[in-house]
């Protein structure tokens, strides 16, 4: 390893990856005393402990210059020598944001400058930052559960209950702004955390959205460069790359960038066997243009079904992960890719949120270019079969705060079957809970929705940018959980579309050119012209896997019913186990959203059980360290000035 800072301990490369960032103080040494002796470690320039945790050594780069020490943890294109030059230019912590704004990759940036600690994650929240007060000082981490274990924090049952809420497209998420643990604060993804030598933490904004003033051609060039640099950053760790190849535009683009220059590439394609699923055909077409490709094509019949093995324990993640219902299949695919030498799996998640269709730009376009707006509006009406009421709603969308408040007042147990509603009445059905939740859950979630309305924060003054950013943050939260699970089963995953530079490239393009009613993903198509063959750029379809989910529920009913016995959610008074058991025992559901609600519910149930089934104490941080305690003046979300400690 090429570190210029002291590095201690033998890391475990995958399971339970985490880090703590300790302040440059005596208290940091006290905290170190209760941490696992096998943890990885990097020190402050003073010699005091700074970064403690478990990580893959290939993901960490450290550089020093005098009283400045910089660490990047994750996928970063900058080599140690470049980081050392950057460190030499840093005279104050305020220099950090500008110095790292243009470095490609997806990583946590950590710095120790004259005793002050700086920590920031990524704009999507795929790499998050949390903090809590321990031994009277602010401590940062990339996992809330690590801080919760150190402080003995209690679970926030209201936020756990909110994980059972199904939100329509018109409502912002109410679960991305806070951790699930009382006393553990989540730092907003566009912000940083700084901890003074005294141990006092403060939060500030590190980034603002760019002006959306680039045309399609210029924006396409910027996006291509950003995506290419993002893939290069993954390669810089020395890992052997593999990539999903669904045949969709997002994954196909990543495959061609990863295989550029004749580099060998292993790809994975899933064949559902559903005649309505044209993914395999498009994947075959895409693979024909990759010269040194090793393909892994697996039929869905060869993989475990959804919910297989759901009753068995898993590595506890930071928070409930709905895709844990597919854990058996993910383990099988990871094993097959590892057998072929793959060490890092690229995925195209985030592409839809950044580059997909959306009419949110129409109100702004009406003000700037009314004739063009009218043309686009007519197209959206024709393709979507909009009524005049839907059209008016697109031009004058409801305020998210008011919509949250209105939805909270109407909230009840029982999913609404939108299939029986007129098309124009589907969008206003913005929030619902499954029939198996208790009245207590309804009240807890209603309170959370009202609080989210009060705390609602606009991410950009431009409505189209705000929607894109909100979608990126919500996707980043999902991907973060998936990445933790993937690391725990031995094959890390990475999602280049959610890199800061890629996100900025999309935001900088005029929204009416980034999303277009007549063309599918026009910005990505233009960016990949000359890289991806034209026939692959022509695809506009996107199948879903609903049939496989339904089959998994049918075939694994016994396992689902078993999880209803002595349900941990029922113990907390959040669900009626009998009603959940009934829902698992039939396919005659009153709503097409029931499979999604089941996934969310069993993700929470599995997570609570896994928290109880922690493995040996040596593998986890001690539950209640006797020498550490929160400060008596600690705020609800951590002892830190946290005006931006929520997205």
C-alpha positions as CSV (number, residue, x, y, z in Angstrom):
1,X,0.0,0.0,0.0
2,X,1.3,3.5,-0.9
3,X,0.2,5.4,2.1
4,X,2.3,8.2,3.4
5,X,0.4,8.1,6.8
6,X,0.8,5.5,9.5
7,X,-1.4,2.5,8.8
8,X,-2.1,-0.1,11.4
9,X,-4.0,-3.4,11.5
10,X,-5.0,-6.2,9.1
11,X,-8.2,-5.3,7.3
12,X,-11.0,-7.6,6.4
13,X,-11.7,-6.7,2.7
14,X,-15.4,-7.0,2.5
15,X,-17.7,-8.0,5.4
16,X,-19.0,-5.1,7.5
17,X,-17.0,-2.3,5.8
18,X,-17.1,0.9,7.8
19,X,-15.0,3.8,9.1
20,X,-15.0,6.3,11.9
21,X,-13.4,9.7,11.7
22,X,-12.1,10.8,15.1
23,X,-11.3,14.4,16.1
24,X,-7.7,15.4,16.7
25,X,-8.0,15.3,20.5
26,X,-7.5,13.2,23.6
27,X,-11.1,12.1,23.4
28,X,-10.3,10.4,20.1
29,X,-7.7,8.3,21.8
30,X,-10.3,7.3,24.4
31,X,-12.7,6.2,21.7
32,X,-10.0,4.2,20.0
33,X,-9.6,2.2,23.2
34,X,-13.0,0.5,22.8
35,X,-12.7,-0.3,19.1
36,X,-11.8,-3.7,17.7
37,X,-8.0,-4.3,17.8
38,X,-8.0,-5.6,14.2
39,X,-9.4,-2.4,12.7
40,X,-7.6,-0.5,10.0
41,X,-6.1,2.9,11.1
42,X,-4.8,6.1,9.7
43,X,-3.5,8.8,12.1
44,X,-3.7,12.6,12.1
45,X,-0.5,14.5,11.4
46,X,-0.3,14.9,15.2
47,X,0.0,11.1,15.6
48,X,-3.4,10.8,17.2
49,X,-5.9,8.3,15.7
50,X,-8.0,9.7,12.9
51,X,-9.6,7.0,10.6
52,X,-10.6,3.7,12.2
53,X,-12.5,0.9,10.5
54,X,-12.6,-2.0,8.1
55,X,-12.1,-1.3,4.4
56,X,-10.4,-2.8,1.3
57,X,-6.9,-1.3,1.2
58,X,-7.3,-0.8,-2.6
59,X,-10.0,1.8,-1.9
60,X,-7.9,4.1,0.4
61,X,-5.3,6.6,-0.8
62,X,-3.6,8.9,1.7
63,X,-1.3,11.9,1.1
64,X,0.4,14.4,3.4
65,X,2.0,17.8,3.3
66,X,3.1,19.3,6.6
67,X,0.1,19.7,8.9
68,X,-2.3,18.6,6.1
69,X,-3.3,15.0,5.6
70,X,-5.9,13.9,2.9
71,X,-7.6,10.6,2.5
72,X,-9.9,9.4,-0.2
73,X,-11.9,6.2,0.4
74,X,-13.6,4.8,-2.6
75,X,-13.2,5.0,-6.4
76,X,-10.9,7.9,-7.2
77,X,-9.0,8.7,-10.4
78,X,-6.3,10.7,-8.6
79,X,-3.0,8.8,-7.7
80,X,-1.2,9.4,-4.4
81,X,1.3,11.7,-6.1
82,X,-1.5,13.9,-7.4
83,X,-3.1,13.9,-4.0
84,X,0.2,15.0,-2.4
85,X,0.4,18.0,-4.8
86,X,-3.1,18.9,-3.8
87,X,-2.3,18.6,-0.1
88,X,0.6,21.0,-0.6
89,X,-1.8,23.6,-2.0
90,X,-4.2,23.3,1.0
91,X,-3.7,26.1,3.6
92,X,-7.1,26.0,5.2
93,X,-10.0,23.6,5.3
94,X,-12.0,26.1,3.1
95,X,-9.6,25.2,0.2
96,X,-10.8,21.6,0.1
97,X,-14.1,21.9,-1.9
98,X,-12.4,23.7,-4.8
99,X,-9.4,21.4,-4.8
100,X,-11.5,18.3,-5.2
101,X,-14.4,19.5,-7.2
102,X,-13.0,18.2,-10.5
103,X,-11.5,14.8,-9.4
104,X,-13.5,12.0,-11.0
105,X,-14.9,9.1,-9.0
106,X,-17.1,8.2,-6.1
107,X,-15.4,8.5,-2.7
108,X,-15.5,9.9,0.7
109,X,-13.1,12.9,1.1
110,X,-11.5,13.1,4.5
111,X,-9.0,15.7,5.6
112,X,-7.1,16.7,8.7
113,X,-5.9,20.3,8.4
114,X,-4.2,21.9,11.4
115,X,-6.2,19.8,13.8
116,X,-9.6,20.4,12.0
117,X,-11.3,17.3,10.5
118,X,-13.3,17.6,7.3
119,X,-15.6,14.8,6.0
120,X,-17.9,14.8,2.9
121,X,-19.6,12.1,0.8
122,X,-21.1,12.2,-2.6
123,X,-24.0,14.4,-4.0
124,X,-26.2,11.4,-4.5
125,X,-25.7,10.1,-1.0
126,X,-24.4,6.8,-2.3
127,X,-21.5,7.6,0.1
128,X,-23.1,9.2,3.1
129,X,-21.8,10.9,6.3
130,X,-23.3,10.6,9.7
131,X,-22.2,12.0,13.1
132,X,-22.9,11.7,16.8
133,X,-21.5,13.0,20.0
134,X,-19.3,10.5,21.8
135,X,-17.3,11.3,24.9
136,X,-18.2,15.0,24.4
137,X,-16.9,15.3,20.9
138,X,-18.4,14.9,17.4
139,X,-17.4,11.7,15.6
140,X,-18.2,11.0,11.9
141,X,-18.9,7.7,10.2
142,X,-20.1,6.3,6.9
143,X,-22.6,4.0,8.7
144,X,-25.2,5.2,11.2
145,X,-25.4,1.8,12.9
146,X,-21.7,2.0,13.8
147,X,-22.3,5.2,15.7
148,X,-25.6,3.9,17.1
149,X,-23.7,0.9,18.5
150,X,-21.0,3.0,20.1
151,X,-23.6,5.3,21.8
152,X,-26.2,2.7,22.6
153,X,-28.7,4.8,20.5
154,X,-32.3,3.7,20.4
155,X,-34.1,2.9,17.2
156,X,-36.4,5.7,15.8
157,X,-39.6,3.6,15.5
158,X,-41.3,6.4,13.6
159,X,-38.7,6.4,10.8
160,X,-38.8,2.6,10.7
161,X,-42.6,2.7,10.3
162,X,-42.1,5.2,7.5
163,X,-40.2,2.5,5.6
164,X,-43.5,0.8,5.1
165,X,-45.0,3.8,3.3
166,X,-45.6,3.6,-0.4
167,X,-45.1,7.0,-2.1
168,X,-46.4,8.1,-5.5
169,X,-44.1,9.9,-8.0
170,X,-45.5,13.2,-6.9
171,X,-44.2,13.1,-3.4
172,X,-40.6,13.5,-2.1
173,X,-39.1,10.8,0.1
174,X,-39.5,11.2,3.8
175,X,-36.7,8.7,4.8
176,X,-33.6,10.1,3.1
177,X,-33.0,13.0,5.6
178,X,-32.5,11.2,8.8
179,X,-30.8,8.1,10.2
180,X,-32.9,5.3,11.8
181,X,-31.2,6.0,15.2
182,X,-32.0,8.6,17.7
183,X,-29.0,10.9,18.3
184,X,-27.3,10.0,15.0
185,X,-27.5,12.8,12.5
186,X,-27.3,12.4,8.7
187,X,-25.4,15.1,6.9
188,X,-27.0,16.4,3.7
189,X,-25.3,15.1,0.6
190,X,-24.5,18.6,-0.7
191,X,-22.8,19.5,2.6
192,X,-19.7,18.7,4.6
193,X,-19.0,18.1,8.3
194,X,-16.1,19.9,10.0
195,X,-14.9,19.1,13.5
196,X,-12.7,21.5,15.3
197,X,-9.8,20.4,17.6
198,X,-12.2,21.1,20.5
199,X,-14.5,18.4,19.2
200,X,-17.3,20.7,18.1
201,X,-18.9,19.9,14.8
202,X,-20.4,22.2,12.2
203,X,-22.1,21.6,8.9
204,X,-21.9,23.8,5.8
205,X,-22.9,23.6,2.1
206,X,-20.1,22.5,-0.2
207,X,-21.9,22.6,-3.6
208,X,-24.7,24.4,-5.5
209,X,-26.2,23.2,-8.8
210,X,-24.7,24.6,-12.0
211,X,-26.6,26.8,-14.4
212,X,-28.5,24.6,-16.9
213,X,-27.3,26.5,-20.0
214,X,-25.6,23.8,-22.2
215,X,-27.1,22.7,-25.4
216,X,-27.4,19.0,-26.4
217,X,-24.1,18.7,-28.4
218,X,-22.0,20.5,-25.9
219,X,-23.6,18.7,-22.9
220,X,-23.2,15.3,-24.6
221,X,-19.4,15.9,-24.9
222,X,-19.2,16.8,-21.2
223,X,-21.3,13.8,-20.2
224,X,-19.2,11.4,-22.3
225,X,-16.0,12.7,-20.7
226,X,-17.5,12.4,-17.2
227,X,-18.7,8.8,-17.7
228,X,-15.4,7.8,-19.3
229,X,-13.5,9.3,-16.3
230,X,-16.0,7.5,-13.9
231,X,-15.2,4.1,-15.4
232,X,-11.5,4.9,-15.4
233,X,-11.7,5.7,-11.7
234,X,-13.0,2.2,-11.0
235,X,-10.2,0.7,-13.0
236,X,-7.6,2.7,-11.0
237,X,-8.0,0.4,-8.0
238,X,-6.4,-2.4,-10.0
239,X,-9.5,-4.6,-9.8
240,X,-10.7,-6.7,-12.7
241,X,-14.0,-5.1,-13.9
242,X,-17.1,-6.9,-14.9
243,X,-20.4,-5.3,-15.8
244,X,-24.1,-6.0,-16.1
245,X,-25.3,-6.0,-19.7
246,X,-29.1,-5.9,-19.8
247,X,-29.2,-4.5,-23.3
248,X,-30.5,-1.2,-22.0
249,X,-28.8,2.0,-22.9
250,X,-27.3,2.6,-19.4
251,X,-25.6,-0.7,-19.0
252,X,-24.6,-0.9,-22.6
253,X,-22.9,2.4,-22.4
254,X,-20.9,1.3,-19.4
255,X,-19.8,-1.9,-21.1
256,X,-18.5,-0.1,-24.1
257,X,-16.6,2.4,-22.0
258,X,-15.1,-0.3,-19.8
259,X,-14.0,-2.3,-22.9
260,X,-12.5,0.6,-24.7
261,X,-9.1,0.1,-26.2
262,X,-9.7,-3.7,-26.5
263,X,-9.7,-4.3,-22.7
264,X,-11.2,-7.7,-21.8
265,X,-14.6,-7.5,-20.0
266,X,-16.9,-10.0,-18.4
267,X,-20.6,-9.2,-18.7
268,X,-23.6,-10.6,-16.9
269,X,-27.1,-10.9,-18.5
270,X,-30.2,-12.4,-16.9
271,X,-32.7,-14.1,-19.2
272,X,-36.1,-14.1,-17.5
273,X,-37.6,-16.4,-20.1
274,X,-40.6,-14.0,-20.3
275,X,-41.5,-13.5,-24.0
276,X,-42.3,-9.9,-23.2
277,X,-38.8,-9.3,-22.0
278,X,-36.6,-8.2,-24.9
279,X,-33.5,-7.6,-22.7
280,X,-31.7,-10.8,-23.9
281,X,-32.1,-9.8,-27.6
282,X,-30.7,-6.3,-27.0
283,X,-27.9,-7.7,-24.9
284,X,-26.9,-10.1,-27.7
285,X,-26.8,-7.2,-30.1
286,X,-24.7,-5.0,-27.8
287,X,-22.2,-7.8,-27.1
288,X,-21.5,-8.3,-30.8
289,X,-19.6,-5.0,-30.8
290,X,-17.4,-5.7,-27.8
291,X,-14.3,-7.5,-29.1
292,X,-12.9,-9.2,-26.0
293,X,-16.1,-10.0,-24.1
294,X,-16.6,-13.0,-21.8
295,X,-20.3,-13.3,-21.4
296,X,-22.2,-14.9,-18.5
297,X,-25.8,-15.4,-19.5
298,X,-28.0,-17.0,-16.8
299,X,-31.6,-18.1,-17.2
300,X,-33.9,-17.0,-14.3
301,X,-34.8,-20.7,-13.9
302,X,-31.1,-21.4,-12.9
303,X,-31.2,-18.8,-10.1
304,X,-33.0,-18.9,-6.8
305,X,-36.4,-17.2,-6.8
306,X,-37.2,-14.0,-4.9
307,X,-37.5,-14.6,-1.1
308,X,-35.5,-17.8,-1.3
309,X,-33.6,-18.1,2.0
310,X,-35.2,-15.0,3.5
311,X,-35.6,-16.8,6.9
312,X,-31.8,-17.2,7.2
313,X,-29.6,-14.5,8.7
314,X,-27.6,-12.0,6.6
315,X,-24.9,-9.5,7.4
316,X,-26.7,-6.6,9.1
317,X,-26.8,-3.6,6.9
318,X,-27.0,0.1,7.9
319,X,-30.8,0.1,7.3
320,X,-33.5,-2.1,5.8
321,X,-32.8,-3.1,2.2
322,X,-35.9,-4.2,0.2
323,X,-33.8,-6.0,-2.4
324,X,-32.6,-8.4,0.3
325,X,-35.6,-10.5,-0.8
326,X,-33.4,-11.3,-3.9
327,X,-30.3,-12.1,-1.8
328,X,-30.0,-15.8,-2.8
329,X,-29.9,-14.9,-6.5
330,X,-27.4,-12.1,-5.9
331,X,-25.2,-14.5,-4.0
332,X,-25.3,-17.0,-6.9
333,X,-24.5,-14.4,-9.5
334,X,-21.7,-12.9,-7.4
335,X,-20.1,-16.4,-7.1
336,X,-20.4,-17.0,-10.9
337,X,-18.7,-13.7,-11.6
338,X,-15.9,-14.3,-9.0
339,X,-15.2,-17.7,-10.7
340,X,-14.5,-15.7,-13.9
341,X,-12.1,-13.4,-12.1
342,X,-14.4,-10.4,-11.7
343,X,-13.4,-8.2,-8.7
344,X,-15.7,-5.2,-9.2
345,X,-19.2,-5.3,-10.8
346,X,-20.4,-2.2,-12.6
347,X,-24.1,-1.5,-12.7
348,X,-26.2,1.1,-14.6
349,X,-28.3,2.2,-11.7
350,X,-29.1,5.9,-11.6
351,X,-29.3,6.3,-15.4
352,X,-33.1,6.5,-15.4
353,X,-33.2,9.2,-12.7
354,X,-30.6,11.4,-14.4
355,X,-31.5,10.9,-18.0
356,X,-35.1,9.6,-18.3
357,X,-38.2,11.3,-19.4
358,X,-39.9,13.9,-17.2
359,X,-42.3,16.8,-17.8
360,X,-41.1,18.8,-14.8
361,X,-39.3,21.3,-17.0
362,X,-42.5,22.4,-18.7
363,X,-43.4,25.3,-16.3
364,X,-40.0,26.8,-16.7
365,X,-40.0,26.3,-20.4
366,X,-43.4,28.1,-20.7
367,X,-41.8,31.2,-19.2
368,X,-38.6,31.0,-21.3
369,X,-39.9,29.7,-24.7
370,X,-43.7,29.4,-24.7
371,X,-44.0,28.2,-28.3
372,X,-41.5,25.4,-27.8
373,X,-43.3,24.6,-24.5
374,X,-46.6,24.3,-26.3
375,X,-45.1,21.9,-28.8
376,X,-43.6,19.7,-26.0
377,X,-46.9,19.8,-24.1
378,X,-48.8,18.6,-27.1
379,X,-46.5,15.6,-27.4
380,X,-46.7,14.7,-23.7
381,X,-50.5,14.9,-24.0
382,X,-50.6,12.7,-27.0
383,X,-48.1,10.0,-25.7
384,X,-49.6,10.0,-22.2
385,X,-53.2,10.5,-23.1
386,X,-53.5,13.3,-20.7
387,X,-56.8,15.0,-19.9
388,X,-56.9,18.8,-19.5
389,X,-56.8,18.3,-15.7
390,X,-53.6,16.3,-16.0
391,X,-52.2,19.0,-18.4
392,X,-52.9,21.8,-15.9
393,X,-51.3,19.8,-13.1
394,X,-48.1,19.4,-15.3
395,X,-48.0,23.2,-15.8
396,X,-48.9,24.1,-12.2
397,X,-47.6,21.2,-10.1
398,X,-48.7,21.2,-6.4
399,X,-46.3,22.4,-3.8
400,X,-44.5,19.4,-2.2
401,X,-45.1,20.7,1.3
402,X,-48.8,21.0,0.7
403,X,-49.0,17.6,-1.0
404,X,-47.2,16.0,2.0
405,X,-49.6,17.7,4.4
406,X,-52.7,16.7,2.4
407,X,-51.5,13.1,2.0
408,X,-50.7,12.9,5.7
409,X,-54.2,14.0,6.6
410,X,-55.7,11.3,4.2
411,X,-53.4,8.5,5.3
412,X,-54.9,5.2,6.4
413,X,-54.1,1.5,6.4
414,X,-55.0,-0.2,3.1
415,X,-53.4,0.2,-0.3
416,X,-55.5,1.9,-3.0
417,X,-56.0,-0.1,-6.2
418,X,-55.1,2.5,-8.8
419,X,-56.1,0.1,-11.6
420,X,-59.8,0.8,-10.7
421,X,-59.3,4.6,-10.8
422,X,-59.7,6.9,-13.8
423,X,-56.3,7.8,-15.2
424,X,-56.5,11.4,-14.0
425,X,-57.2,10.3,-10.4
426,X,-54.1,8.0,-10.0
427,X,-51.5,10.7,-9.5
428,X,-53.2,12.4,-6.5
429,X,-53.1,9.0,-4.6
430,X,-49.7,10.0,-3.4
431,X,-49.2,7.9,-0.2
432,X,-50.6,4.7,1.2
433,X,-49.8,2.0,3.8
434,X,-50.5,-1.7,3.5
435,X,-53.5,-3.2,5.3
436,X,-51.4,-5.1,7.8
437,X,-50.0,-2.0,9.6
438,X,-51.5,-1.0,13.0
439,X,-53.2,2.3,13.9
440,X,-50.0,3.2,15.8
441,X,-48.1,2.9,12.5
442,X,-50.5,5.2,10.7
443,X,-50.1,7.8,13.4
444,X,-46.3,7.5,13.5
445,X,-46.1,7.8,9.7
446,X,-48.5,10.7,9.6
447,X,-46.4,12.6,12.1
448,X,-43.3,11.9,10.1
449,X,-44.9,13.2,6.9
450,X,-46.0,16.4,8.6
451,X,-42.5,16.8,10.0
452,X,-41.0,16.2,6.5
453,X,-43.3,18.9,5.2
454,X,-42.0,21.4,7.8
455,X,-38.4,20.4,7.0
456,X,-38.7,20.3,3.3
457,X,-35.7,21.8,1.6
458,X,-35.5,22.9,-2.0
459,X,-32.4,21.4,-3.7
460,X,-32.5,23.8,-6.7
461,X,-34.6,26.8,-7.7
462,X,-35.1,25.1,-11.0
463,X,-37.9,22.6,-10.8
464,X,-36.4,20.2,-13.3
465,X,-33.0,20.2,-11.5
466,X,-34.7,19.8,-8.2
467,X,-36.5,16.7,-9.4
468,X,-33.3,15.2,-10.8
469,X,-31.4,15.8,-7.6
470,X,-34.2,14.4,-5.5
471,X,-34.3,11.3,-7.7
472,X,-30.5,11.0,-7.5
473,X,-30.5,11.1,-3.7
474,X,-33.4,8.6,-3.4
475,X,-31.6,6.3,-5.8
476,X,-28.3,6.9,-4.0
477,X,-29.9,5.6,-0.8
478,X,-31.0,2.4,-2.4
479,X,-27.6,1.9,-4.1
480,X,-25.8,2.5,-0.8
481,X,-27.7,-0.4,0.8
482,X,-27.1,-2.6,-2.2
483,X,-23.4,-1.8,-2.2
484,X,-23.1,-2.8,1.5
485,X,-24.8,-6.1,0.8
486,X,-22.6,-6.7,-2.3
487,X,-19.5,-6.1,-0.3
488,X,-20.7,-8.5,2.4
489,X,-21.0,-11.3,-0.1
490,X,-17.6,-10.7,-1.6
491,X,-18.1,-8.9,-4.8
492,X,-18.4,-5.1,-4.5
493,X,-20.6,-3.2,-7.0
494,X,-20.2,0.3,-8.3
495,X,-22.5,2.7,-10.1
496,X,-20.7,5.3,-12.3
497,X,-23.9,7.2,-13.3
498,X,-24.2,8.6,-9.7
499,X,-20.7,10.1,-9.6
500,X,-20.7,13.8,-8.8
501,X,-19.2,14.8,-12.2
502,X,-21.8,12.7,-14.1
503,X,-24.6,14.3,-12.0
504,X,-23.2,17.8,-12.7
505,X,-22.9,17.1,-16.4
506,X,-26.6,16.2,-16.6
507,X,-27.7,19.2,-14.5
508,X,-25.7,21.6,-16.7
509,X,-27.8,20.7,-19.8
510,X,-31.0,22.6,-20.6
511,X,-33.7,20.3,-19.3
512,X,-35.8,20.4,-22.5
513,X,-32.8,18.9,-24.3
514,X,-31.9,16.5,-21.6
515,X,-35.4,15.1,-21.5
516,X,-37.6,15.1,-24.6
517,X,-41.1,13.8,-25.4
518,X,-40.1,12.5,-28.8
519,X,-36.8,10.9,-28.0
520,X,-35.6,8.3,-25.4
521,X,-32.7,9.6,-23.3
522,X,-31.5,12.0,-25.9
523,X,-28.5,13.3,-23.9
524,X,-27.1,9.8,-23.3
525,X,-27.7,8.8,-26.9
526,X,-25.8,11.8,-28.1
527,X,-23.0,11.3,-25.6
528,X,-22.5,7.7,-26.7
529,X,-22.7,8.3,-30.4
530,X,-19.4,6.9,-31.9
531,X,-18.9,4.8,-28.8
532,X,-21.9,2.5,-28.8
533,X,-23.2,1.1,-32.1
534,X,-26.2,2.9,-33.6
535,X,-28.5,-0.1,-33.4
536,X,-28.0,-0.3,-29.6
537,X,-28.7,3.4,-29.3
538,X,-32.0,2.9,-31.0
539,X,-33.6,1.0,-28.1
540,X,-36.5,2.6,-26.3
541,X,-38.1,-0.3,-24.4
542,X,-37.7,-1.2,-20.8
543,X,-39.3,-4.4,-19.4
544,X,-40.1,-5.1,-15.7
545,X,-39.6,-8.2,-13.6
546,X,-43.0,-8.3,-11.9
547,X,-43.8,-11.9,-13.0
548,X,-40.6,-13.2,-11.3
549,X,-41.5,-11.4,-8.1
550,X,-45.0,-12.9,-8.1
551,X,-43.6,-16.4,-8.7
552,X,-41.1,-16.0,-5.9
553,X,-43.9,-15.0,-3.5
554,X,-46.0,-18.1,-4.5
555,X,-43.1,-20.5,-4.3
556,X,-41.8,-19.2,-0.9
557,X,-45.0,-18.7,1.0
558,X,-43.9,-21.0,3.8
559,X,-40.8,-18.9,4.4
560,X,-42.8,-15.7,4.4
561,X,-45.4,-17.1,6.8
562,X,-42.5,-18.3,9.1
563,X,-41.3,-14.7,9.3
564,X,-44.7,-13.7,10.5
565,X,-44.2,-15.9,13.6
566,X,-42.9,-13.9,16.5
567,X,-42.5,-10.9,14.2
568,X,-40.2,-8.2,15.4
569,X,-42.3,-5.6,13.7
570,X,-45.3,-6.9,15.6
571,X,-43.4,-6.8,18.8
572,X,-42.9,-3.0,18.2
573,X,-46.6,-2.6,17.5
574,X,-46.1,-1.7,13.9
575,X,-47.9,-4.5,12.1
576,X,-50.6,-7.1,12.7
577,X,-48.8,-10.4,12.1
578,X,-52.0,-12.2,11.4
579,X,-53.0,-9.7,8.6
580,X,-49.5,-10.0,7.1
581,X,-49.8,-13.8,7.2
582,X,-53.1,-13.6,5.4
583,X,-51.6,-11.4,2.7
584,X,-48.8,-13.9,2.2
585,X,-51.2,-16.8,1.9
586,X,-53.2,-15.5,-1.1
587,X,-52.7,-13.9,-4.5
588,X,-56.1,-12.2,-4.5
589,X,-54.7,-8.8,-3.5
590,X,-56.7,-5.6,-3.6
591,X,-53.8,-3.6,-5.1
592,X,-51.0,-4.1,-7.6
593,X,-48.7,-2.5,-5.0
594,X,-49.0,-5.4,-2.6
595,X,-45.7,-7.1,-3.8
596,X,-43.8,-3.9,-3.3
597,X,-45.3,-3.5,0.2
598,X,-44.4,-7.1,1.1
599,X,-40.8,-6.5,0.0
600,X,-40.6,-3.3,2.1
601,X,-42.2,-5.1,5.1
602,X,-40.0,-8.2,5.0
603,X,-36.9,-6.0,4.5
604,X,-37.6,-4.3,7.8
605,X,-38.5,-7.6,9.5
606,X,-35.3,-9.3,8.2
607,X,-33.2,-6.2,9.3
608,X,-34.6,-6.3,12.8
609,X,-33.8,-10.0,13.1
610,X,-30.3,-9.5,11.8
611,X,-29.6,-6.8,14.3
612,X,-30.4,-9.4,17.0
613,X,-28.2,-12.1,15.4
614,X,-24.9,-10.1,15.3
615,X,-21.9,-12.4,15.1
616,X,-19.0,-12.6,17.4
617,X,-18.1,-9.5,19.4
618,X,-14.8,-9.3,17.7
619,X,-16.5,-8.7,14.4
620,X,-18.6,-5.8,15.6
621,X,-18.1,-2.7,17.7
622,X,-19.1,-3.3,21.4
623,X,-22.7,-2.6,22.1
624,X,-22.4,-0.4,25.2
625,X,-18.9,0.8,25.8
626,X,-18.8,1.8,29.5
627,X,-16.3,4.6,29.1
628,X,-18.2,6.5,26.4
629,X,-21.4,8.5,26.7
630,X,-23.2,11.3,24.9
631,X,-22.7,14.8,26.1
632,X,-25.5,16.0,28.5
633,X,-26.2,18.8,26.1
634,X,-26.6,16.6,23.0
635,X,-29.3,17.5,20.5
636,X,-31.8,15.0,19.1
637,X,-29.8,14.5,15.9
638,X,-26.3,14.8,17.4
639,X,-24.3,17.5,19.0
640,X,-23.5,19.5,15.9
641,X,-24.6,22.7,14.2
642,X,-26.8,20.8,11.7
643,X,-28.7,23.4,9.6
644,X,-27.8,21.1,6.6
645,X,-27.7,17.8,8.4
646,X,-30.6,16.5,6.3
647,X,-31.2,16.3,2.6
